[in-house]
Amino acid sequence: MRAIVAGGGLAGLTAACSLVDRGWSVTVLEERARLGGATFSFTREGLVIDNGQHVLLRCYTEYLGWLRRLGVEHEIEMQPRFRIPVQRPGGNRYVLERTPGLPAPLHLGPALARYGLLGLTDRLRVLRGVDELRKLELDNPALDEQRFGTWLRRAGQNDRTIEALWNLITVAALNTEADNAALSLCAMVFRTALLENADSADIGIPRVPLQRLHGEAAEKYLRDRGASVRTDTPARRITPDADGFTVELDGERLEADRVVLAVPARKAAELAPKGSLRTPSGYPEELGTSPILNLHVVYDREVLDEQMLAFVDSPVQWVFDRTAISGLTESSDDARKPSGAQYLAVSLSAAEELIDEPTANLRKTFLPELSRVLPAAAAANVESFFVTRERHATFRQGPGTAVMRANPASKVPGLVLAGAWTGTGWPDTMEGAVRSGLDAARLIGRPRLQEGT
Ligand SMILES: Cc1cc2nc3c(=O)[nH]c(=O)nc-3n(C[C@H](O)[C@H](O)[C@H](O)COP(=O)(O)OP(=O)(O)OC[C@H]3O[C@@H](n4cnc5c(N)ncnc54)[C@H](O)[C@@H]3O)c2cc1C
């Protein structure tokens, strides 16, 4: 059987890998020059730069399984246990971490008790919020109609607990603030990652650039198994016919028995045959998109003594040390050399207000702020400062979006959708993308009659 996978992001690549493993003849079509979709790298000033810092959690079981299949799982540095250092400007550093040997959710109790960014009363408030979260029925569709922030306040939370704790996770995981996020997705994230299993939220950070981890590894996997991988090749039109599908490219037509459409939501609306998607009309606009901005700063010396550090009470959200991964030092052993230069990525999620700011303005705002939050930066020289902007980083994971996410089975037998924006039940994440790719490959193998039902 011949399958065309349109879209070489994680969803499309996962589907393609699963299909070649089952003996399908697979062609991957990718519009851009490289595979990996929203996860890619490029070279600038001799450094390998990721378009945006990505992290994963131990509960990303399908994503980790895919990396294992590609033979690159060892390129993830997984925390032995969940640990997030958090600081406010000029203040002490507190560590949100799990205590080994304690079952969830007690594993977070000691860290919460020591979390000095909240006063005692607010820490007790958080316990009440956790208790309420644990009572929610996650499959209740009404949860998708509510804002997490509104619900949190009803569950006893106040501006401070939201700012210093709930938003720390919500903004990073959902790319939106609690006040704009759907309760359903937030409840799923907090429950799955933090409240149900003690090790689920252990954080993984790639040791190699995203391009190597995803795009290059998947391309090798696919080519080694006989798949055709075509970059710079956008699909222009998909037409079902009696024998399968014709996929039009620029100046060429391909025939296939089945098609996996693994492109972003708005592209799927353009490419899918008219009336074929099981989505409400206007779904791409309703889903919307939410931007992520990364500031890349190279200092002439070490200014950050952690691999990652989160901030509250500052526009700086999360800072990552990317010195070794970018090739700034020759080996990771050198990365913390006190006299060596250090390259930091400042990840700014839910960045609607910043996404169009000129680089000069961002520099003017954020370099002094970095000096405020990382005192060693005040004495350091900035060797390089640039910005990567992902305007459509994720869909806007707000209330009412669950019904807008596509059912992977289209109305046309043999045409299946994949993508982190489809109805995976997961937020728009690498895990969601991989899960959707696996589902698409499973679905496409079904007899055509069943599939369209
Ligand atoms: C800056 C940033 C930071 C992020 N951080 C995290 C994180 O820390 N953890 C996490 O889990 N997730 C994170 N995400 C989200 C994660 O990257 C995405 O959820 C995931 O990569 C989406 O994969 P996808 O395959 O569904 O979609 P995409 O990656 O968007 O892939 C779709 C592909 O289709 C291609 N395409 C479009 N039109 C056509 C066409 N006509 N023909 C052929 N190809 C076409 C596109 O070029 C693209 O390659 C982040 C995203 C960004 C942008």
The ligand as an ORCA input file, in Angstrom:
! r2SCAN-3c Opt
* xyz 0 1
  C       9.042     27.899     20.243
  C       8.280     26.656     20.593
  C       8.492     26.052     21.816
  C       7.799     24.891     22.149
  N       8.084     24.269     23.321
  C       7.576     23.047     23.556
  C       8.010     22.298     24.677
  O       8.853     22.755     25.456
  N       7.487     21.057     24.870
  C       6.562     20.532     24.012
  O       6.137     19.379     24.213
  N       6.123     21.223     22.928
  C       6.607     22.456     22.694
  N       6.202     23.155     21.584
  C       5.107     22.601     20.750
  C       5.586     21.497     19.813
  O       6.727     21.923     19.097
  C       4.461     21.184     18.829
  O       3.309     20.774     19.547
  C       4.769     20.075     17.845
  O       6.070     20.172     17.336
  C       3.745     20.126     16.699
  O       4.024     19.123     15.750
  P       3.023     18.879     14.536
  O       3.624     17.833     13.684
  O       1.657     18.658     15.033
  O       2.952     20.261     13.736
  P       4.073     21.073     12.960
  O       5.355     20.950     13.672
  O       3.511     22.425     12.736
  O       4.238     20.323     11.562
  C       3.439     20.580     10.447
  C       4.339     20.520      9.230
  O       3.541     20.644      8.044
  C       4.310     21.377      7.086
  N       3.410     21.863      6.028
  C       2.557     22.891      6.069
  N       1.900     22.985      4.894
  C       2.350     21.982      4.113
  C       2.023     21.537      2.801
  N       1.113     22.153      2.058
  N       2.681     20.462      2.309
  C       3.633     19.819      3.040
  N       3.967     20.205      4.292
  C       3.316     21.269      4.815
  C       4.953     22.453      7.933
  O       6.022     23.075      7.246
  C       5.362     21.655      9.166
  O       6.658     21.112      9.012
  C       6.842     24.341     21.238
  C       6.622     24.953     20.019
  C       7.343     26.080     19.685
  C       7.122     26.692     18.341
*
